[in-house]
């Protein structure tokens, strides 16, 4: 019975005749040679570095006179992405092109390029987290203040806020360096990212502030009775939660409704 089972297992193993194996090897060799002869910008790391140093327009100009195989196809794809990307600020959105190029590679079924772009994006996110670990070193040997509320990104991902009860520091998540800070008039109880770069901040005296990070502008929206212990937002509305009441606020800061808190 054991011998019969081994025989059946042997016949179930995949088997390619020598001619087919030779053809597969030849196809793989041709594919590897073709990749070696391609322009260097087919390599995503070379492309990203070229764009970072010289800009996308310079890369396109270099490709326009390239003689390597498939350079015309690469030039056309990059030209189309250049038209799509519009007024791109590399300093504020350093990974925007890489994300777009990864998506283009998926569309074109360039699997090797897609994998390389995905790996680079993962490495960038990990490096950003490592840089942000340096933030706590500025707080001394004890690290973060125990009264610290927490870290919170803006909705557009361009800013990272380190929120304490008495102080907020805004960091650049790409460089790990501080951008600006704010010391509110009263202790902070809660905060939430609304949309784009707009942050809602609830204070202990019931004052709701909005902070437009790109303009570095804070302004009072409304003042309610009680400490704003929690803020929830959806679309154009915010709910401010105090110990006794929920307050529904529209995007202009108008009080739409008060709902008694009956969960006690």
Kinemage of the C-alpha trace (Angstrom):
@kinemage 1
@onewidth
@group {chain A} dominant
@subgroup {mainchain}
@vectorlist {calphas} color= white
{ca unk a 1} P 0.000 0.000 0.000
{ca unk a 2} L 2.877 2.352 0.848
{ca unk a 3} L 4.649 1.704 -2.481
{ca unk a 4} L 1.446 2.348 -4.413
{ca unk a 5} L 0.962 5.635 -2.559
{ca unk a 6} L 4.519 6.734 -3.379
{ca unk a 7} L 4.005 5.879 -7.048
{ca unk a 8} L 0.783 7.934 -7.161
{ca unk a 9} L 2.546 10.848 -5.454
{ca unk a 10} L 5.324 10.684 -8.011
{ca unk a 11} L 2.901 10.864 -10.931
{ca unk a 12} L 1.100 13.825 -9.336
{ca unk a 13} L 4.343 15.847 -9.320
{ca unk a 14} L 4.533 18.521 -12.072
{ca unk a 15} L 6.706 17.414 -14.967
{ca unk a 16} L 7.855 19.484 -17.914
{ca unk a 17} L 9.537 17.797 -20.858
{ca unk a 18} L 13.131 18.904 -21.570
{ca unk a 19} L 12.068 20.909 -24.624
{ca unk a 20} L 9.593 22.953 -22.592
{ca unk a 21} L 12.150 23.545 -19.824
{ca unk a 22} L 14.631 24.783 -22.403
{ca unk a 23} L 12.053 27.154 -23.879
{ca unk a 24} L 11.204 28.574 -20.444
{ca unk a 25} L 14.897 29.097 -19.708
{ca unk a 26} L 15.416 30.853 -23.048
{ca unk a 27} L 12.410 33.145 -22.464
{ca unk a 28} L 13.658 34.044 -19.000
{ca unk a 29} L 17.153 34.762 -20.331
{ca unk a 30} L 15.786 37.006 -23.089
{ca unk a 31} L 13.623 38.838 -20.551
{ca unk a 32} L 16.602 39.396 -18.242
{ca unk a 33} L 18.783 40.649 -21.102
{ca unk a 34} L 16.042 43.022 -22.205
{ca unk a 35} L 15.787 44.470 -18.713
{ca unk a 36} L 19.556 44.975 -18.572
{ca unk a 37} L 19.457 46.909 -21.847
{ca unk a 38} L 16.607 49.199 -20.808
{ca unk a 39} L 17.103 52.824 -19.820
{ca unk a 40} L 18.094 53.312 -16.188
{ca unk a 41} L 14.839 55.164 -15.476
{ca unk a 42} L 12.921 51.907 -15.784
{ca unk a 43} L 14.461 51.291 -12.371
{ca unk a 44} L 12.164 53.102 -9.935
{ca unk a 45} L 14.969 54.072 -7.556
{ca unk a 46} L 16.942 55.725 -10.363
{ca unk a 47} L 13.774 57.457 -11.558
{ca unk a 48} L 12.816 58.754 -8.118
{ca unk a 49} L 16.347 60.018 -7.475
{ca unk a 50} L 16.508 61.701 -10.881
{ca unk a 51} L 13.222 63.498 -10.238
{ca unk a 52} L 14.310 64.502 -6.740
{ca unk a 53} L 17.587 66.015 -7.954
{ca unk a 54} L 16.674 67.440 -11.345
{ca unk a 55} L 12.886 67.499 -11.615
{ca unk a 56} L 10.486 65.558 -13.819
{ca unk a 57} L 10.894 67.888 -16.806
{ca unk a 58} L 14.650 67.225 -16.886
{ca unk a 59} L 14.048 63.474 -16.741
{ca unk a 60} L 11.635 63.725 -19.688
{ca unk a 61} L 14.141 65.766 -21.683
{ca unk a 62} L 16.832 63.142 -21.084
{ca unk a 63} L 14.482 60.344 -22.140
{ca unk a 64} L 13.454 62.137 -25.338
{ca unk a 65} L 16.909 61.522 -26.832
{ca unk a 66} L 17.552 58.104 -25.265
{ca unk a 67} L 18.370 55.171 -27.547
{ca unk a 68} L 17.746 52.270 -25.153
{ca unk a 69} L 14.903 49.815 -25.900
{ca unk a 70} L 11.455 50.838 -24.645
{ca unk a 71} L 12.581 54.428 -23.913
{ca unk a 72} L 9.765 55.788 -26.090
{ca unk a 73} L 7.170 53.817 -24.107
{ca unk a 74} L 8.639 55.048 -20.818
{ca unk a 75} L 8.782 58.653 -22.055
{ca unk a 76} L 5.132 58.561 -23.114
{ca unk a 77} L 3.972 57.126 -19.781
{ca unk a 78} L 5.967 59.663 -17.771
{ca unk a 79} L 4.697 62.528 -19.951
{ca unk a 80} L 1.104 61.523 -19.255
{ca unk a 81} L 1.775 61.317 -15.513
{ca unk a 82} L 3.494 64.709 -15.670
{ca unk a 83} L 0.316 66.189 -17.168
{ca unk a 84} L -1.772 64.572 -14.438
{ca unk a 85} L 0.369 65.640 -11.513
{ca unk a 86} L -0.158 69.375 -12.133
{ca unk a 87} L 1.500 71.877 -9.802
{ca unk a 88} L 3.331 69.363 -7.654
{ca unk a 89} L 5.374 70.594 -4.693
{ca unk a 90} L 8.070 68.002 -3.989
{ca unk a 91} L 8.846 69.389 -0.539
{ca unk a 92} L 5.261 69.153 0.707
{ca unk a 93} L 4.331 65.913 -1.091
{ca unk a 94} L 7.588 64.037 -1.739
{ca unk a 95} L 5.884 60.679 -2.362
{ca unk a 96} L 3.033 61.858 -4.591
{ca unk a 97} L 4.743 60.950 -7.852
{ca unk a 98} L 5.847 57.558 -6.532
{ca unk a 99} L 2.251 56.677 -5.630
{ca unk a 100} L 1.023 57.764 -9.073
{ca unk a 101} L 3.800 55.809 -10.813
{ca unk a 102} L 2.956 52.715 -8.769
{ca unk a 103} L -0.680 53.004 -9.870
{ca unk a 104} L 0.393 53.502 -13.491
{ca unk a 105} L 2.554 50.368 -13.273
{ca unk a 106} L -0.481 48.407 -12.061
{ca unk a 107} L -2.498 49.656 -15.029
{ca unk a 108} L 0.263 48.732 -17.495
{ca unk a 109} L 0.855 45.394 -15.699
{ca unk a 110} L 4.520 46.243 -15.119
{ca unk a 111} L 4.722 43.890 -12.164
{ca unk a 112} L 8.412 44.393 -11.389
{ca unk a 113} L 8.036 48.180 -11.346
{ca unk a 114} L 4.899 47.970 -9.211
{ca unk a 115} L 6.667 45.778 -6.645
{ca unk a 116} L 9.670 48.094 -6.532
{ca unk a 117} L 7.488 51.180 -6.013
{ca unk a 118} L 5.514 49.416 -3.268
{ca unk a 119} L 8.739 48.465 -1.499
{ca unk a 120} L 10.027 52.042 -1.702
{ca unk a 121} L 6.765 53.423 -0.321
{ca unk a 122} L 6.905 50.959 2.576
{ca unk a 123} L 10.525 51.890 3.302
{ca unk a 124} L 9.572 55.585 3.270
{ca unk a 125} L 6.726 55.090 5.740
{ca unk a 126} L 8.993 53.081 8.035
{ca unk a 127} L 11.739 55.713 7.813
{ca unk a 128} L 9.196 58.415 8.662
{ca unk a 129} L 8.153 56.509 11.775
{ca unk a 130} L 11.783 56.122 12.781
{ca unk a 131} L 12.363 59.865 12.386
{ca unk a 132} L 9.297 60.585 14.505
{ca unk a 133} L 10.797 58.501 17.295
{ca unk a 134} L 13.329 61.300 17.658
{ca unk a 135} L 10.525 63.611 18.805
{ca unk a 136} L 10.485 62.231 22.347
{ca unk a 137} L 14.216 62.854 22.716
{ca unk a 138} L 13.481 66.580 22.860
{ca unk a 139} L 11.431 66.021 26.034
{ca unk a 140} L 14.286 64.968 28.296
{ca unk a 141} L 14.990 61.680 29.999
{ca unk a 142} L 11.404 61.087 31.069
{ca unk a 143} L 10.060 61.227 27.510
{ca unk a 144} L 6.517 62.526 26.951
{ca unk a 145} L 4.562 64.525 29.501
{ca unk a 146} L 2.075 62.239 31.325
{ca unk a 147} L -0.597 64.899 30.695
{ca unk a 148} L -0.036 64.595 26.946
{ca unk a 149} L -3.234 63.860 24.984
{ca unk a 150} L -1.487 62.132 22.091
{ca unk a 151} L -0.239 62.245 18.514
{ca unk a 152} L -2.726 63.070 15.752
{ca unk a 153} L -2.190 63.510 11.993
{ca unk a 154} L -4.035 66.120 9.977
{ca unk a 155} L -6.640 64.827 7.512
{ca unk a 156} L -4.362 65.492 4.539
{ca unk a 157} L -1.412 63.738 6.181
{ca unk a 158} L 0.932 66.712 5.850
{ca unk a 159} L 1.168 67.488 9.568
{ca unk a 160} L 1.524 65.578 12.816
{ca unk a 161} L 0.306 67.178 16.054
{ca unk a 162} L 1.730 66.319 19.468
{ca unk a 163} L -1.060 67.491 21.782
{ca unk a 164} L -0.623 68.182 25.479
{ca unk a 165} L -3.104 69.826 27.807
{ca unk a 166} L -1.218 73.134 27.753
{ca unk a 167} L 0.699 73.038 24.471
{ca unk a 168} L 0.564 71.734 20.896
{ca unk a 169} L 3.578 71.112 18.677
{ca unk a 170} L 3.143 70.570 14.929
{ca unk a 171} L 5.707 68.337 13.221
{ca unk a 172} L 6.634 67.572 9.639
{ca unk a 173} L 6.171 63.766 9.348
{ca unk a 174} L 8.609 63.630 6.428
{ca unk a 175} L 11.563 65.224 8.204
{ca unk a 176} L 10.654 64.723 11.878
{ca unk a 177} L 11.250 68.463 12.485
{ca unk a 178} L 8.892 70.886 14.284
{ca unk a 179} L 6.972 73.399 12.152
{ca unk a 180} L 5.045 75.517 14.634
{ca unk a 181} L 3.346 75.397 18.042
{ca unk a 182} L 0.463 76.929 19.987
{ca unk a 183} L -0.150 77.629 23.655
{ca unk a 184} L -3.961 77.943 24.081
{ca unk a 185} L -5.482 80.275 26.692
{ca unk a 186} L -7.110 77.373 28.602
{ca unk a 187} L -6.205 73.702 29.003
{ca unk a 188} L -7.018 71.431 26.060
{ca unk a 189} L -9.490 68.614 26.641
{ca unk a 190} L -9.954 67.166 23.137
{ca unk a 191} L -9.015 67.572 19.481
{ca unk a 192} L -9.956 66.075 16.120
{ca unk a 193} L -8.790 66.456 12.509
{ca unk a 194} L -11.654 67.767 10.367
{ca unk a 195} L -10.569 67.997 6.714
{ca unk a 196} L -7.473 69.077 4.784
{ca unk a 197} L -5.325 70.902 7.355
{ca unk a 198} L -8.155 72.046 9.663
{ca unk a 199} L -8.078 70.932 13.303
{ca unk a 200} L -10.858 71.349 15.893
{ca unk a 201} L -9.686 71.848 19.485
{ca unk a 202} L -11.941 71.752 22.539
{ca unk a 203} L -10.905 73.601 25.698
{ca unk a 204} L -11.755 73.116 29.339
{ca unk a 205} L -13.864 76.288 29.507
{ca unk a 206} L -16.131 75.153 26.611
{ca unk a 207} L -14.417 77.114 23.849
{ca unk a 208} L -14.050 75.438 20.456
{ca unk a 209} L -11.104 76.608 18.362
{ca unk a 210} L -10.269 75.889 14.739
{ca unk a 211} L -6.630 75.828 13.630
{ca unk a 212} L -5.745 76.165 9.944
{ca unk a 213} L -2.279 74.655 9.937
{ca unk a 214} L -1.128 75.887 6.508
{ca unk a 215} L -1.902 79.462 7.572
{ca unk a 216} L -0.920 78.850 11.213
{ca unk a 217} L -4.138 80.604 12.253
{ca unk a 218} L -6.272 79.782 15.306
{ca unk a 219} L -9.710 81.306 15.806
{ca unk a 220} L -12.609 80.841 18.201
{ca unk a 221} L -15.658 79.137 16.680
{ca unk a 222} L -18.140 78.890 19.565
{ca unk a 223} L -18.278 78.716 23.349
{ca unk a 224} L -20.631 76.333 25.114
{ca unk a 225} L -21.367 75.545 28.750
{ca unk a 226} L -19.059 72.929 30.212
{ca unk a 227} L -15.722 71.381 29.317
{ca unk a 228} L -15.477 69.911 25.795
{ca unk a 229} L -14.366 66.431 26.794
{ca unk a 230} L -14.803 64.851 23.354
{ca unk a 231} L -15.245 65.965 19.749
{ca unk a 232} L -16.699 63.837 16.953
{ca unk a 233} L -17.024 64.986 13.349
{ca unk a 234} L -18.704 63.806 10.170
{ca unk a 235} L -18.933 65.731 6.915
{ca unk a 236} L -20.062 69.296 7.779
{ca unk a 237} L -20.964 68.722 11.426
{ca unk a 238} L -19.252 68.370 14.794
{ca unk a 239} L -20.620 66.979 18.033
{ca unk a 240} L -19.147 68.517 21.172
{ca unk a 241} L -19.550 66.298 24.210
{ca unk a 242} L -19.659 67.653 27.745
{ca unk a 243} L -20.513 65.835 30.947
{ca unk a 244} L -24.214 66.695 30.651
{ca unk a 245} L -24.951 67.614 27.017
{ca unk a 246} L -24.169 66.884 23.366
{ca unk a 247} L -23.936 69.986 21.156
{ca unk a 248} L -24.398 69.649 17.369
{ca unk a 249} L -22.389 72.328 15.524
{ca unk a 250} L -22.379 73.009 11.769
{ca unk a 251} L -19.274 73.976 9.768
{ca unk a 252} L -19.904 77.686 10.382
{ca unk a 253} L -19.940 77.211 14.149
{ca unk a 254} L -23.701 77.585 14.487
{ca unk a 255} L -25.324 75.600 17.280
{ca unk a 256} L -27.927 73.389 15.592
{ca unk a 257} L -29.121 71.280 18.515
{ca unk a 258} L -28.529 70.378 22.157
{ca unk a 259} L -29.123 66.801 23.324
{ca unk a 260} L -29.098 66.016 27.054
{ca unk a 261} L -26.655 63.303 28.091
{ca unk a 262} L -28.829 60.609 29.675
{ca unk a 263} L -26.162 57.908 29.949
{ca unk a 264} L -25.465 58.491 33.655
